[in-house]
Amino acid sequence: MNIYFTYQSDIIFLMENYNIRKAKIEDTQGVATAHVKAWQYNYRGQMPDNFLDKLSVKKRAEKWKEIFSNPKTNQNTFIAESNSKILGFCNVGPSRDDSAPNNVGELYGIYLDPRIQGQGIGSALMETGLNFLRELGFTKATLWVLKTNNSAISFYKAKGWKSDGQEKKDKMDDFNIEEVRYYINL
């Protein structure tokens, strides 16, 4: 039995026997909540506070409901849960890069409740997503990460991801973000 402890604000969180499964439409609210909490925690200092503070679980849930209502066979979202509480998720599918060959998949995102980060759950989610891509015949996967997100970059590098030197800039709300691309052979 795996037991995970996290300490935050003098509260101890105990996770026993978490499991990972494919997300269902009933998971919409939990996925949206984990998504917003993770962004507000992990991107603080990398994105404007006013943008992060106004992120809406309700709006994010609408987007996830649309995704879960229209499943695609070559994309999937996996959740980690314990005692019916969603701890985090990852979603994967074919690469969204226009120039990517058909054998390249993508880790679109991986987000955890900040209180349980660093406990191995993110690694298990990522491996589940990468296994899904392998089963579909993808031989390589990519991901995009904020250029300033040193903790995520360290996590990916420790798992064998490497930078391919590609960068992109996107506009979000009223600010710009810069991302770098990483890849891993499957």
MDAnalysis code that builds the backbone (N, CA, C; Angstrom):
import MDAnalysis as mda
import numpy as np

u = mda.Universe.empty(558, n_residues=186, atom_resindex=np.repeat(np.arange(186), 3), trajectory=True)
u.add_TopologyAttr("name", ["N", "CA", "C"] * 186)
u.add_TopologyAttr("resid", np.arange(1, 187))
u.add_TopologyAttr("resname", ["MET", "ASN", "ILE", "TYR", "PHE", "THR", "TYR", "GLN", "SER", "ASP", "ILE", "ILE", "PHE", "LEU", "MET", "GLU", "ASN", "TYR", "ASN", "ILE", "ARG", "LYS", "ALA", "LYS", "ILE", "GLU", "ASP", "THR", "GLN", "GLY", "VAL", "ALA", "THR", "ALA", "HIS", "VAL", "LYS", "ALA", "TRP", "GLN", "TYR", "ASN", "TYR", "ARG", "GLY", "GLN", "MET", "PRO", "ASP", "ASN", "PHE", "LEU", "ASP", "LYS", "LEU", "SER", "VAL", "LYS", "LYS", "ARG", "ALA", "GLU", "LYS", "TRP", "LYS", "GLU", "ILE", "PHE", "SER", "ASN", "PRO", "LYS", "THR", "ASN", "GLN", "ASN", "THR", "PHE", "ILE", "ALA", "GLU", "SER", "ASN", "SER", "LYS", "ILE", "LEU", "GLY", "PHE", "CYS", "ASN", "VAL", "GLY", "PRO", "SER", "ARG", "ASP", "ASP", "SER", "ALA", "PRO", "ASN", "ASN", "VAL", "GLY", "GLU", "LEU", "TYR", "GLY", "ILE", "TYR", "LEU", "ASP", "PRO", "ARG", "ILE", "GLN", "GLY", "GLN", "GLY", "ILE", "GLY", "SER", "ALA", "LEU", "MET", "GLU", "THR", "GLY", "LEU", "ASN", "PHE", "LEU", "ARG", "GLU", "LEU", "GLY", "PHE", "THR", "LYS", "ALA", "THR", "LEU", "TRP", "VAL", "LEU", "LYS", "THR", "ASN", "ASN", "SER", "ALA", "ILE", "SER", "PHE", "TYR", "LYS", "ALA", "LYS", "GLY", "TRP", "LYS", "SER", "ASP", "GLY", "GLN", "GLU", "LYS", "LYS", "ASP", "LYS", "MET", "ASP", "ASP", "PHE", "ASN", "ILE", "GLU", "GLU", "VAL", "ARG", "TYR", "TYR", "ILE", "ASN", "LEU"])
u.atoms.positions = np.array([
    [0.834, -1.175, 0.000],
    [0.000, 0.000, 0.000],
    [0.879, 1.239, 0.000],
    [0.602, 2.163, -0.919],
    [1.332, 3.425, -0.977],
    [0.620, 4.462, -0.125],
    [1.375, 5.159, 0.693],
    [0.818, 6.238, 1.504],
    [1.609, 7.486, 1.172],
    [0.916, 8.575, 0.846],
    [1.559, 9.822, 0.472],
    [1.169, 10.906, 1.456],
    [2.160, 11.615, 1.977],
    [1.932, 12.708, 2.905],
    [2.318, 14.022, 2.244],
    [1.554, 15.039, 2.460],
    [1.919, 16.381, 2.041],
    [1.579, 17.310, 3.183],
    [2.467, 18.247, 3.458],
    [2.253, 19.202, 4.535],
    [2.042, 20.578, 3.929],
    [0.970, 21.226, 4.298],
    [0.716, 22.586, 3.855],
    [-0.187, 23.237, 4.894],
    [0.228, 24.383, 5.366],
    [-0.562, 25.140, 6.341],
    [-0.930, 24.290, 7.556],
    [0.016, 23.503, 8.050],
    [-0.176, 22.655, 9.220],
    [-1.259, 21.591, 9.043],
    [-1.613, 21.301, 7.817],
    [-2.593, 20.254, 7.546],
    [-1.845, 19.104, 6.886],
    [-2.137, 17.898, 7.299],
    [-1.514, 16.726, 6.691],
    [-2.555, 16.075, 5.779],
    [-2.181, 15.871, 4.516],
    [-3.041, 15.186, 3.570],
    [-2.507, 13.778, 3.403],
    [-3.361, 12.812, 3.509],
    [-2.969, 11.412, 3.424],
    [-3.699, 10.768, 2.253],
    [-2.929, 10.242, 1.311],
    [-3.508, 9.579, 0.171],
    [-3.157, 8.104, 0.244],
    [-4.153, 7.263, 0.297],
    [-3.926, 5.828, 0.248],
    [-4.607, 5.283, -0.991],
    [-3.918, 4.384, -1.651],
    [-4.535, 3.659, -2.756],
    [-5.190, 4.558, -3.792],
    [-4.493, 5.559, -4.258],
    [-5.043, 6.336, -5.355],
    [-5.054, 5.452, -6.594],
    [-5.973, 5.729, -7.491],
    [-5.995, 4.992, -8.733],
    [-6.062, 5.960, -9.908],
    [-5.704, 5.453, -11.061],
    [-5.726, 6.238, -12.294],
    [-6.676, 5.542, -13.249],
    [-7.533, 6.353, -13.854],
    [-8.499, 5.813, -14.812],
    [-8.808, 6.871, -15.859],
    [-9.499, 6.444, -16.902],
    [-9.952, 7.373, -17.926],
    [-11.021, 8.284, -17.323],
    [-10.960, 9.540, -17.708],
    [-11.942, 10.503, -17.218],
    [-13.302, 10.250, -17.862],
    [-14.349, 10.582, -17.113],
    [-15.726, 10.480, -17.591],
    [-16.370, 11.858, -17.460],
    [-17.496, 12.036, -18.074],
    [-18.173, 13.332, -18.033],
    [-18.511, 13.733, -16.590],
    [-18.720, 12.752, -15.733],
    [-19.016, 13.044, -14.322],
    [-17.818, 13.656, -13.593],
    [-16.643, 13.589, -14.193],
    [-15.422, 14.126, -13.591],
    [-15.186, 15.597, -13.936],
    [-16.075, 16.173, -14.722],
    [-15.870, 17.522, -15.249],
    [-15.530, 18.531, -14.156],
    [-16.317, 18.589, -13.109],
    [-16.114, 19.585, -12.050],
    [-14.778, 19.362, -11.334],
    [-14.456, 18.115, -11.022],
    [-13.199, 17.818, -10.335],
    [-11.983, 18.122, -11.182],
    [-12.056, 17.823, -12.478],
    [-10.943, 18.125, -13.383],
    [-10.773, 19.634, -13.493],
    [-11.884, 20.347, -13.648],
    [-11.817, 21.814, -13.761],
    [-11.248, 22.439, -12.490],
    [-11.631, 21.932, -11.341],
    [-11.124, 22.458, -10.073],
    [-9.621, 22.227, -9.953],
    [-9.174, 21.009, -10.257],
    [-7.731, 20.714, -10.209],
    [-6.974, 21.583, -11.208],
    [-7.551, 21.797, -12.379],
    [-6.919, 22.592, -13.430],
    [-6.703, 24.031, -12.961],
    [-7.744, 24.638, -12.434],
    [-7.656, 26.035, -11.992],
    [-6.703, 26.168, -10.805],
    [-6.818, 25.287, -9.832],
    [-5.921, 25.351, -8.663],
    [-4.459, 25.214, -9.079],
    [-4.197, 24.286, -9.996],
    [-2.816, 24.066, -10.451],
    [-2.280, 25.294, -11.177],
    [-3.088, 25.881, -12.041],
    [-2.641, 27.094, -12.738],
    [-2.369, 28.211, -11.739],
    [-3.287, 28.417, -10.795],
    [-3.128, 29.516, -9.836],
    [-1.899, 29.333, -8.966],
    [-1.549, 28.116, -8.669],
    [-0.381, 27.845, -7.836],
    [0.912, 27.841, -8.658],
    [0.933, 27.069, -9.730],
    [2.174, 26.853, -10.485],
    [2.580, 28.020, -11.366],
    [1.635, 28.807, -11.816],
    [1.966, 29.906, -12.725],
    [2.041, 31.255, -12.031],
    [1.899, 31.267, -10.712],
    [2.036, 32.520, -9.955],
    [3.459, 33.038, -10.149],
    [3.586, 34.285, -10.543],
    [4.893, 34.865, -10.831],
    [5.325, 34.685, -12.276],
    [4.612, 33.820, -13.016],
    [4.912, 33.604, -14.430],
    [3.823, 34.191, -15.337],
    [2.661, 34.387, -14.759],
    [1.537, 35.031, -15.432],
    [1.011, 36.087, -14.472],
    [0.347, 37.114, -14.980],
    [-0.158, 38.175, -14.095],
    [-1.134, 37.646, -13.037],
    [-0.986, 38.142, -11.821],
    [-1.862, 37.724, -10.721],
    [-3.328, 37.960, -11.041],
    [-3.641, 39.107, -11.656],
    [-5.056, 39.394, -11.923],
    [-5.654, 38.375, -12.903],
    [-4.868, 37.873, -13.838],
    [-5.340, 36.825, -14.747],
    [-5.597, 35.531, -13.977],
    [-4.636, 35.134, -13.152],
    [-4.767, 33.892, -12.389],
    [-5.914, 33.971, -11.383],
    [-6.062, 35.122, -10.737],
    [-7.103, 35.276, -9.719],
    [-8.512, 35.196, -10.300],
    [-8.666, 35.564, -11.560],
    [-10.013, 35.555, -12.147],
    [-10.331, 34.261, -12.907],
    [-9.413, 33.288, -12.886],
    [-9.718, 32.006, -13.528],
    [-10.970, 31.409, -12.888],
    [-11.836, 30.886, -13.709],
    [-13.133, 30.400, -13.253],
    [-13.249, 28.891, -13.409],
    [-13.538, 28.211, -12.308],
    [-13.784, 26.771, -12.365],
    [-15.010, 26.510, -13.236],
    [-16.006, 27.361, -13.132],
    [-17.238, 27.179, -13.910],
    [-16.938, 27.230, -15.416],
    [-16.169, 28.217, -15.854],
    [-15.829, 28.325, -17.278],
    [-14.951, 27.168, -17.722],
    [-14.013, 26.783, -16.880],
    [-13.125, 25.669, -17.227],
    [-13.942, 24.375, -17.298],
    [-14.914, 24.215, -16.407],
    [-15.769, 23.022, -16.425],
    [-16.572, 22.944, -17.726],
    [-17.009, 24.087, -18.238],
    [-17.736, 24.098, -19.512],
    [-16.861, 23.565, -20.629],
    [-15.583, 23.965, -20.642],
    [-14.662, 23.482, -21.678],
    [-14.417, 21.978, -21.533],
    [-14.214, 21.523, -20.290],
    [-13.981, 20.100, -20.085],
    [-15.223, 19.288, -20.406],
    [-16.402, 19.806, -20.104],
    [-17.637, 19.088, -20.430],
    [-17.745, 18.892, -21.934],
    [-17.381, 19.916, -22.695],
    [-17.400, 19.800, -24.155],
    [-16.419, 18.731, -24.630],
    [-15.216, 18.718, -24.056],
    [-14.215, 17.708, -24.428],
    [-14.712, 16.310, -24.088],
    [-15.243, 16.132, -22.881],
    [-15.698, 14.804, -22.456],
    [-16.964, 14.365, -23.187],
    [-17.754, 15.304, -23.664],
    [-18.983, 14.979, -24.389],
    [-18.711, 14.552, -25.830],
    [-17.549, 14.908, -26.348],
    [-17.190, 14.586, -27.728],
    [-15.857, 13.847, -27.768],
    [-15.809, 12.644, -27.195],
    [-14.528, 11.936, -27.123],
    [-13.997, 11.557, -28.501],
    [-12.674, 11.561, -28.599],
    [-11.995, 11.140, -29.821],
    [-11.182, 9.899, -29.486],
    [-11.139, 8.959, -30.392],
    [-10.465, 7.691, -30.095],
    [-8.961, 7.845, -29.945],
    [-8.386, 8.916, -30.518],
    [-6.932, 9.081, -30.436],
    [-6.511, 10.112, -29.394],
    [-7.441, 10.510, -28.530],
    [-7.144, 11.426, -27.421],
    [-7.751, 10.863, -26.152],
    [-7.116, 11.178, -25.032],
    [-7.687, 10.723, -23.770],
    [-7.230, 11.606, -22.627],
    [-8.053, 11.656, -21.616],
    [-7.719, 12.324, -20.360],
    [-7.776, 11.267, -19.271],
    [-6.743, 11.226, -18.463],
    [-6.668, 10.281, -17.361],
    [-6.655, 11.067, -16.062],
    [-7.364, 10.559, -15.070],
    [-7.390, 11.223, -13.766],
    [-6.790, 10.313, -12.707],
    [-6.221, 10.955, -11.691],
    [-5.803, 10.250, -10.478],
    [-6.830, 10.630, -9.426],
    [-7.304, 9.642, -8.689],
    [-8.310, 9.912, -7.663],
    [-8.033, 9.091, -6.414],
    [-8.493, 9.624, -5.318],
    [-8.422, 8.932, -4.043],
    [-9.693, 9.259, -3.280],
    [-10.365, 8.238, -2.800],
    [-11.616, 8.437, -2.059],
    [-12.589, 9.318, -2.838],
    [-12.719, 9.058, -4.141],
    [-13.623, 9.775, -5.050],
    [-13.269, 11.239, -5.232],
    [-12.059, 11.650, -4.840],
    [-11.612, 13.027, -5.038],
    [-10.549, 13.036, -6.128],
    [-10.739, 13.905, -7.108],
    [-9.778, 14.007, -8.201],
    [-8.553, 14.770, -7.718],
    [-7.402, 14.126, -7.855],
    [-6.129, 14.702, -7.419],
    [-5.420, 15.432, -8.548],
    [-5.679, 15.016, -9.775],
    [-5.042, 15.618, -10.928],
    [-5.392, 14.851, -12.178],
    [-4.835, 15.308, -13.289],
    [-5.143, 14.687, -14.569],
    [-4.026, 14.946, -15.565],
    [-4.014, 14.173, -16.621],
    [-3.190, 14.472, -17.787],
    [-4.035, 14.172, -19.018],
    [-3.768, 14.902, -20.086],
    [-4.458, 14.582, -21.328],
    [-3.450, 14.532, -22.466],
    [-3.706, 13.590, -23.382],
    [-2.777, 13.272, -24.459],
    [-3.538, 13.022, -25.751],
    [-2.797, 13.071, -26.846],
    [-3.360, 12.775, -28.154],
    [-2.320, 13.042, -29.221],
    [-2.753, 13.125, -30.481],
    [-1.807, 13.416, -31.557],
    [-1.232, 14.819, -31.396],
    [-0.045, 15.020, -31.909],
    [0.575, 16.341, -31.848],
    [-0.307, 17.363, -32.549],
    [-0.407, 18.534, -31.946],
    [-1.173, 19.628, -32.543],
    [-0.288, 20.530, -33.396],
    [0.996, 20.233, -33.463],
    [1.917, 21.022, -34.287],
    [1.684, 20.695, -35.760],
    [1.488, 21.718, -36.565],
    [1.195, 21.533, -37.989],
    [2.254, 20.718, -38.717],
    [3.508, 20.882, -38.338],
    [4.597, 20.216, -39.058],
    [4.931, 18.820, -38.512],
    [4.196, 18.367, -37.501],
    [4.529, 17.077, -36.884],
    [4.115, 15.905, -37.774],
    [4.985, 14.901, -37.897],
    [4.590, 13.693, -38.626],
    [3.517, 12.924, -37.846],
    [2.875, 11.984, -38.514],
    [1.768, 11.225, -37.913],
    [2.173, 10.344, -36.745],
    [3.465, 10.070, -36.586],
    [3.902, 9.188, -35.494],
    [4.196, 9.946, -34.198],
    [3.889, 11.259, -34.150],
    [4.200, 12.073, -32.975],
    [2.917, 12.378, -32.196],
    [2.923, 11.970, -30.934],
    [1.835, 12.302, -30.031],
    [2.218, 13.506, -29.194],
    [1.312, 13.918, -28.328],
    [1.585, 15.086, -27.488],
    [0.972, 14.909, -26.105],
    [1.730, 15.317, -25.114],
    [1.215, 15.457, -23.759],
    [0.671, 16.883, -23.696],
    [-0.644, 17.016, -23.814],
    [-1.260, 18.342, -23.874],
    [-1.160, 19.078, -22.541],
    [-1.296, 18.337, -21.468],
    [-1.227, 18.972, -20.161],
    [-1.228, 17.944, -19.058],
    [-0.625, 18.313, -17.952],
    [-0.636, 17.484, -16.750],
    [-0.685, 18.438, -15.568],
    [-1.720, 18.293, -14.769],
    [-1.939, 19.206, -13.651],
    [-2.394, 18.421, -12.424],
    [-1.850, 18.828, -11.271],
    [-2.186, 18.184, -9.996],
    [-2.638, 19.216, -8.988],
    [-3.467, 18.772, -8.070],
    [-3.772, 19.601, -6.911],
    [-2.425, 19.944, -6.265],
    [-2.125, 21.223, -6.065],
    [-0.804, 21.613, -5.538],
    [-0.430, 20.941, -4.222],
    [-1.410, 20.526, -3.434],
    [-1.112, 19.921, -2.134],
    [-0.478, 18.544, -2.241],
    [-0.572, 17.904, -3.419],
    [-0.016, 16.548, -3.539],
    [1.099, 16.458, -4.571],
    [1.589, 17.594, -5.033],
    [2.698, 17.564, -5.989],
    [3.954, 17.005, -5.324],
    [4.752, 16.326, -6.120],
    [6.009, 15.778, -5.613],
    [5.873, 14.435, -4.931],
    [4.719, 13.785, -5.097],
    [4.481, 12.515, -4.418],
    [4.472, 11.314, -5.361],
    [4.759, 11.542, -6.647],
    [4.788, 10.441, -7.606],
    [3.510, 10.275, -8.401],
    [2.464, 10.998, -8.047],
    [1.186, 10.852, -8.741],
    [1.284, 11.431, -10.154],
    [1.962, 12.552, -10.301],
    [2.156, 13.137, -11.626],
    [2.942, 12.208, -12.537],
    [3.959, 11.562, -11.981],
    [4.752, 10.605, -12.768],
    [3.882, 9.449, -13.241],
    [3.023, 8.954, -12.356],
    [2.132, 7.847, -12.722],
    [1.126, 8.282, -13.784],
    [0.598, 9.481, -13.657],
    [-0.326, 9.998, -14.673],
    [0.372, 10.124, -16.026],
    [1.568, 10.694, -16.013],
    [2.290, 10.881, -17.264],
    [2.580, 9.540, -17.926],
    [3.019, 8.556, -17.163],
    [3.325, 7.250, -17.728],
    [2.063, 6.596, -18.304],
    [0.930, 6.782, -17.651],
    [-0.331, 6.260, -18.176],
    [-0.652, 6.902, -19.523],
    [-0.487, 8.218, -19.605],
    [-0.732, 8.918, -20.862],
    [0.224, 8.481, -21.965],
    [1.491, 8.336, -21.628],
    [2.477, 7.906, -22.628],
    [2.211, 6.469, -23.081],
    [1.768, 5.614, -22.171],
    [1.407, 4.246, -22.556],
    [0.235, 4.245, -23.537],
    [-0.730, 5.119, -23.321],
    [-1.858, 5.257, -24.244],
    [-1.340, 5.632, -25.638],
    [-0.415, 6.598, -25.693],
    [0.148, 7.005, -26.984],
    [0.899, 5.849, -27.642],
    [1.652, 5.086, -26.846],
    [2.373, 3.923, -27.386],
    [1.395, 2.923, -27.995],
    [0.297, 2.661, -27.264],
    [-0.702, 1.706, -27.746],
    [-1.306, 2.142, -29.078],
    [-1.366, 3.442, -29.324],
    [-1.899, 3.953, -30.582],
    [-0.853, 3.960, -31.697],
    [0.385, 3.584, -31.373],
    [1.429, 3.497, -32.384],
    [2.318, 4.715, -32.504],
    [2.158, 5.690, -31.618],
    [3.052, 6.848, -31.656],
    [4.441, 6.403, -31.187],
    [5.483, 6.928, -31.827],
    [6.848, 6.557, -31.469],
    [7.611, 7.692, -30.795],
    [6.983, 8.854, -30.733],
    [7.594, 10.026, -30.112],
    [6.459, 10.879, -29.553],
    [6.752, 11.611, -28.473],
    [5.773, 12.540, -27.915],
    [6.447, 13.877, -27.656],
    [5.675, 14.924, -27.765],
    [6.168, 16.262, -27.467],
    [5.266, 16.902, -26.418],
    [5.743, 17.986, -25.866],
    [4.945, 18.804, -24.965],
    [5.462, 20.232, -25.065],
    [4.627, 21.176, -24.718],
    [5.013, 22.589, -24.645],
    [4.917, 23.014, -23.192],
    [5.922, 23.751, -22.734],
    [5.969, 24.197, -21.342],
    [6.420, 25.653, -21.320],
    [5.893, 26.417, -20.369],
    [6.327, 27.802, -20.237],
    [7.839, 27.846, -20.070],
    [8.467, 28.737, -20.796],
    [9.924, 28.883, -20.759],
    [10.420, 29.205, -19.347],
    [9.578, 29.849, -18.540],
    [9.944, 30.251, -17.181],
    [9.566, 29.229, -16.114],
    [8.943, 28.127, -16.508],
    [8.451, 27.143, -15.541],
    [9.554, 26.141, -15.195],
    [10.510, 26.601, -14.406],
    [11.681, 25.790, -14.080],
    [11.350, 24.487, -13.362],
    [10.340, 24.498, -12.488],
    [10.017, 23.258, -11.767],
    [9.450, 22.209, -12.720],
    [8.591, 22.620, -13.651],
    [8.056, 21.660, -14.622],
    [9.160, 21.166, -15.551],
    [10.011, 22.068, -15.991],
    [11.110, 21.677, -16.880],
    [12.026, 20.672, -16.181],
    [12.316, 20.902, -14.911],
    [13.140, 19.955, -14.145],
    [12.457, 18.592, -14.051],
    [11.143, 18.594, -13.811],
    [10.368, 17.355, -13.745],
    [10.473, 16.597, -15.061],
    [10.234, 17.293, -16.170],
    [10.277, 16.628, -17.473],
    [11.674, 16.098, -17.787],
    [12.688, 16.895, -17.525],
    [14.060, 16.446, -17.787],
    [14.386, 15.195, -16.971],
    [13.947, 15.161, -15.721],
    [14.207, 13.993, -14.868],
    [13.515, 12.741, -15.408],
    [12.461, 12.927, -16.187],
    [11.724, 11.795, -16.767],
    [12.210, 11.442, -18.167],
    [13.285, 12.116, -18.637],
    [13.878, 11.771, -19.918],
    [13.492, 12.651, -21.089],
    [12.688, 13.673, -20.856],
    [12.321, 14.599, -21.932],
    [13.521, 15.490, -22.254],
    [13.650, 15.866, -23.532],
    [14.741, 16.725, -23.982],
    [14.179, 17.869, -24.818],
    [14.811, 19.020, -24.713],
    [14.410, 20.161, -25.535],
    [14.826, 19.906, -26.978],
    [13.941, 20.265, -27.909],
    [14.323, 20.182, -29.326],
    [14.643, 21.561, -29.896],
    [14.688, 22.572, -29.026],
    [15.069, 23.917, -29.441],
    [13.939, 24.763, -30.007],
    [12.751, 24.181, -30.184],
    [11.625, 24.942, -30.733],
    [10.993, 25.810, -29.647],
    [10.643, 27.034, -30.023],
    [9.987, 27.967, -29.113],
    [8.809, 28.600, -29.825],
    [7.839, 29.052, -29.051],
    [6.717, 29.787, -29.626],
    [6.224, 30.823, -28.626],
    [5.603, 31.847, -29.178],
    [4.992, 32.899, -28.365],
    [3.507, 32.915, -28.660],
    [2.709, 33.013, -27.609],
    [1.261, 33.090, -27.747],
    [0.740, 34.251, -26.924],
    [-0.375, 34.778, -27.353],
    [-1.036, 35.845, -26.599],
    [-2.146, 35.219, -25.771],
    [-2.166, 35.536, -24.502],
    [-3.223, 35.096, -23.594],
    [-3.805, 36.334, -22.939],
    [-5.093, 36.481, -23.045],
    [-5.748, 37.631, -22.414],
    [-5.043, 38.899, -22.905],
    [-4.363, 39.625, -22.024],
    [-3.659, 40.853, -22.420],
    [-2.150, 40.757, -22.189],
    [-1.601, 39.548, -22.254],
    [-0.167, 39.358, -22.063],
    [0.321, 38.240, -22.979],
    [1.624, 38.164, -23.140],
    [2.246, 37.141, -23.984],
    [2.913, 36.076, -23.120],
    [2.937, 34.863, -23.638],
    [3.677, 33.780, -22.987],
    [4.667, 33.202, -23.989],
    [5.757, 32.689, -23.472],
    [6.759, 32.021, -24.294],
    [6.870, 30.580, -23.813],
    [6.819, 29.671, -24.777],
    [6.895, 28.255, -24.456],
    [8.039, 27.606, -25.224],
    [8.540, 26.525, -24.663],
    [9.568, 25.705, -25.309],
    [9.029, 24.294, -25.457],
    [9.507, 23.615, -26.499],
    [9.007, 22.273, -26.760],
    [10.032, 21.236, -26.309],
    [9.527, 20.167, -25.721],
    [10.338, 19.019, -25.303],
    [9.793, 17.783, -25.985],
    [10.640, 16.760, -26.108],
    [10.218, 15.513, -26.737],
    [10.781, 14.338, -25.956],
    [10.156, 13.203, -26.184],
    [10.649, 11.934, -25.635],
    [10.331, 10.847, -26.647],
    [11.258, 9.903, -26.816],
    [11.005, 8.761, -27.679],
    [10.203, 7.742, -26.899],
    [9.200, 7.189, -27.545],
    [8.333, 6.219, -26.886],
    [8.781, 4.806, -27.216],
])
